[in-house]
Amino acid sequence: VQLQASGGGLVQAGDSLRLSCAASGRLFSQYALGWFRQAPGKEREFVAAIRPNGATYYADSVKGRFAISRDNAKNTVHLQMNSLKNEDTAVYYCAAGRVIVSTMATIRGYDYWGQGTLVTVSS
C-alpha cells in the first residue's frame, strides 16, 4: 500500500484545513487508517484514526475540533481540522494497517505510512 498525503499549508489560528490521503491497493477498505503529526523537536504523536467499521478515535488535544472520515470507493481518508491553533503546527502523516484496537493510537500499530504534509498555523 502506498499513501500520498496532501492538503497542508499555512493558515491563521482559528482557520480550517482539510487534509487528504490517497491510497493505492485493493485492501483499503479492510485497513484502519490513522493520522499522526510531528512538530519540530517533538516525537510523532497520534491525532485520529478510523476503523474499517467507521469507528473513530481522537487524541484529547484535537477532540471536538478535528474529524476523520474515509471514502472506501475512492481509497481516501480525510482529516477535517477546524479551529486550528498554533500548537497544531506539524507535519501530518497518514498511516494504514490491520490495526487492533489496543494499538490504534500507536505508531507501531500501522504498517504503511505516507510522506507527510506540513501544516503551519500562525497567530
C-alpha positions in Angstrom: 0.0 0.0 0.0 1.3 3.4 -0.9 -0.1 6.5 0.8 0.0 10.1 -0.5 -0.9 12.9 1.8 -1.9 16.4 0.7 -3.7 19.5 1.8 -1.2 21.1 4.1 -0.5 24.7 4.1 -0.1 28.0 6.0 -3.3 29.1 7.8 -4.1 31.5 10.6 -5.2 30.5 14.1 -9.0 29.7 14.0 -9.0 28.7 10.4 -9.9 25.3 9.0 -8.0 23.0 6.8 -8.8 19.6 5.2 -6.1 17.0 4.7 -6.5 14.1 2.3 -4.6 10.9 1.9 -4.9 8.8 -1.2 -4.0 5.1 -1.1 -3.2 2.5 -3.7 -4.1 -1.1 -3.3 -7.1 -3.3 -3.2 -7.5 -3.9 0.5 -8.0 -0.3 1.5 -11.5 -1.0 3.0 -10.0 -3.6 5.3 -7.4 -1.3 6.9 -7.6 1.0 9.8 -6.4 4.5 8.8 -4.7 7.0 11.0 -3.3 10.5 11.1 -0.3 11.3 13.2 1.7 14.5 13.4 5.2 15.5 14.3 6.0 19.0 15.5 9.6 20.4 15.3 11.7 18.9 18.0 9.0 16.6 19.2 8.1 12.9 18.8 5.4 11.8 16.3 2.1 11.6 18.0 -1.3 10.2 17.4 -4.1 12.5 16.1 -7.0 10.4 14.9 -7.9 7.0 13.5 -10.8 5.3 11.8 -11.5 1.6 11.7 -13.0 -0.3 8.8 -16.3 -0.3 10.5 -16.2 3.5 10.8 -15.4 3.8 14.5 -13.3 6.8 15.2 -10.7 7.7 17.8 -9.1 11.1 18.6 -6.4 12.5 20.7 -7.7 14.6 23.5 -5.9 17.6 22.1 -8.0 17.6 18.9 -11.3 16.1 20.1 -14.2 18.3 19.1 -12.1 20.2 16.5 -10.9 17.5 14.1 -12.9 14.9 12.2 -11.5 11.9 10.4 -13.5 10.3 7.6 -12.9 7.7 4.9 -14.2 7.1 1.4 -13.6 3.5 0.5 -14.8 3.9 -3.0 -12.1 6.5 -3.6 -9.4 4.9 -1.4 -9.1 8.1 0.5 -9.1 9.3 4.1 -9.6 12.9 5.2 -8.8 14.9 8.2 -11.0 18.0 8.7 -9.3 20.4 11.0 -11.3 23.2 12.5 -10.4 26.0 15.0 -6.7 25.4 14.3 -4.3 26.5 17.0 -0.6 27.4 16.9 0.2 24.1 18.6 -1.4 22.2 15.7 1.6 23.2 13.6 3.4 20.0 12.5 4.0 17.6 9.6 0.9 15.4 9.4 1.3 11.8 8.3 -1.4 9.3 7.2 -1.0 5.7 8.0 -2.8 2.4 7.3 -2.7 -1.1 8.5 -4.5 -4.1 10.1 -4.6 -2.3 13.4 -6.0 -3.9 16.5 -7.9 -1.6 18.8 -5.3 -1.6 21.6 -2.7 -0.2 19.2 -4.9 2.2 17.3 -3.1 5.2 18.8 0.4 3.8 18.4 3.0 4.2 15.7 3.9 0.5 15.8 0.3 -0.4 15.1 0.5 0.7 11.5 2.2 -0.9 8.6 2.1 1.8 5.9 3.0 5.5 6.0 2.6 8.4 3.7 5.3 11.0 3.2 3.7 13.8 5.3 2.2 17.2 4.6 3.2 20.3 6.5 0.5 22.3 8.4 1.6 25.7 9.7 -0.7 27.7 11.9 0.2 31.3 12.5 -1.3 33.6 15.1 
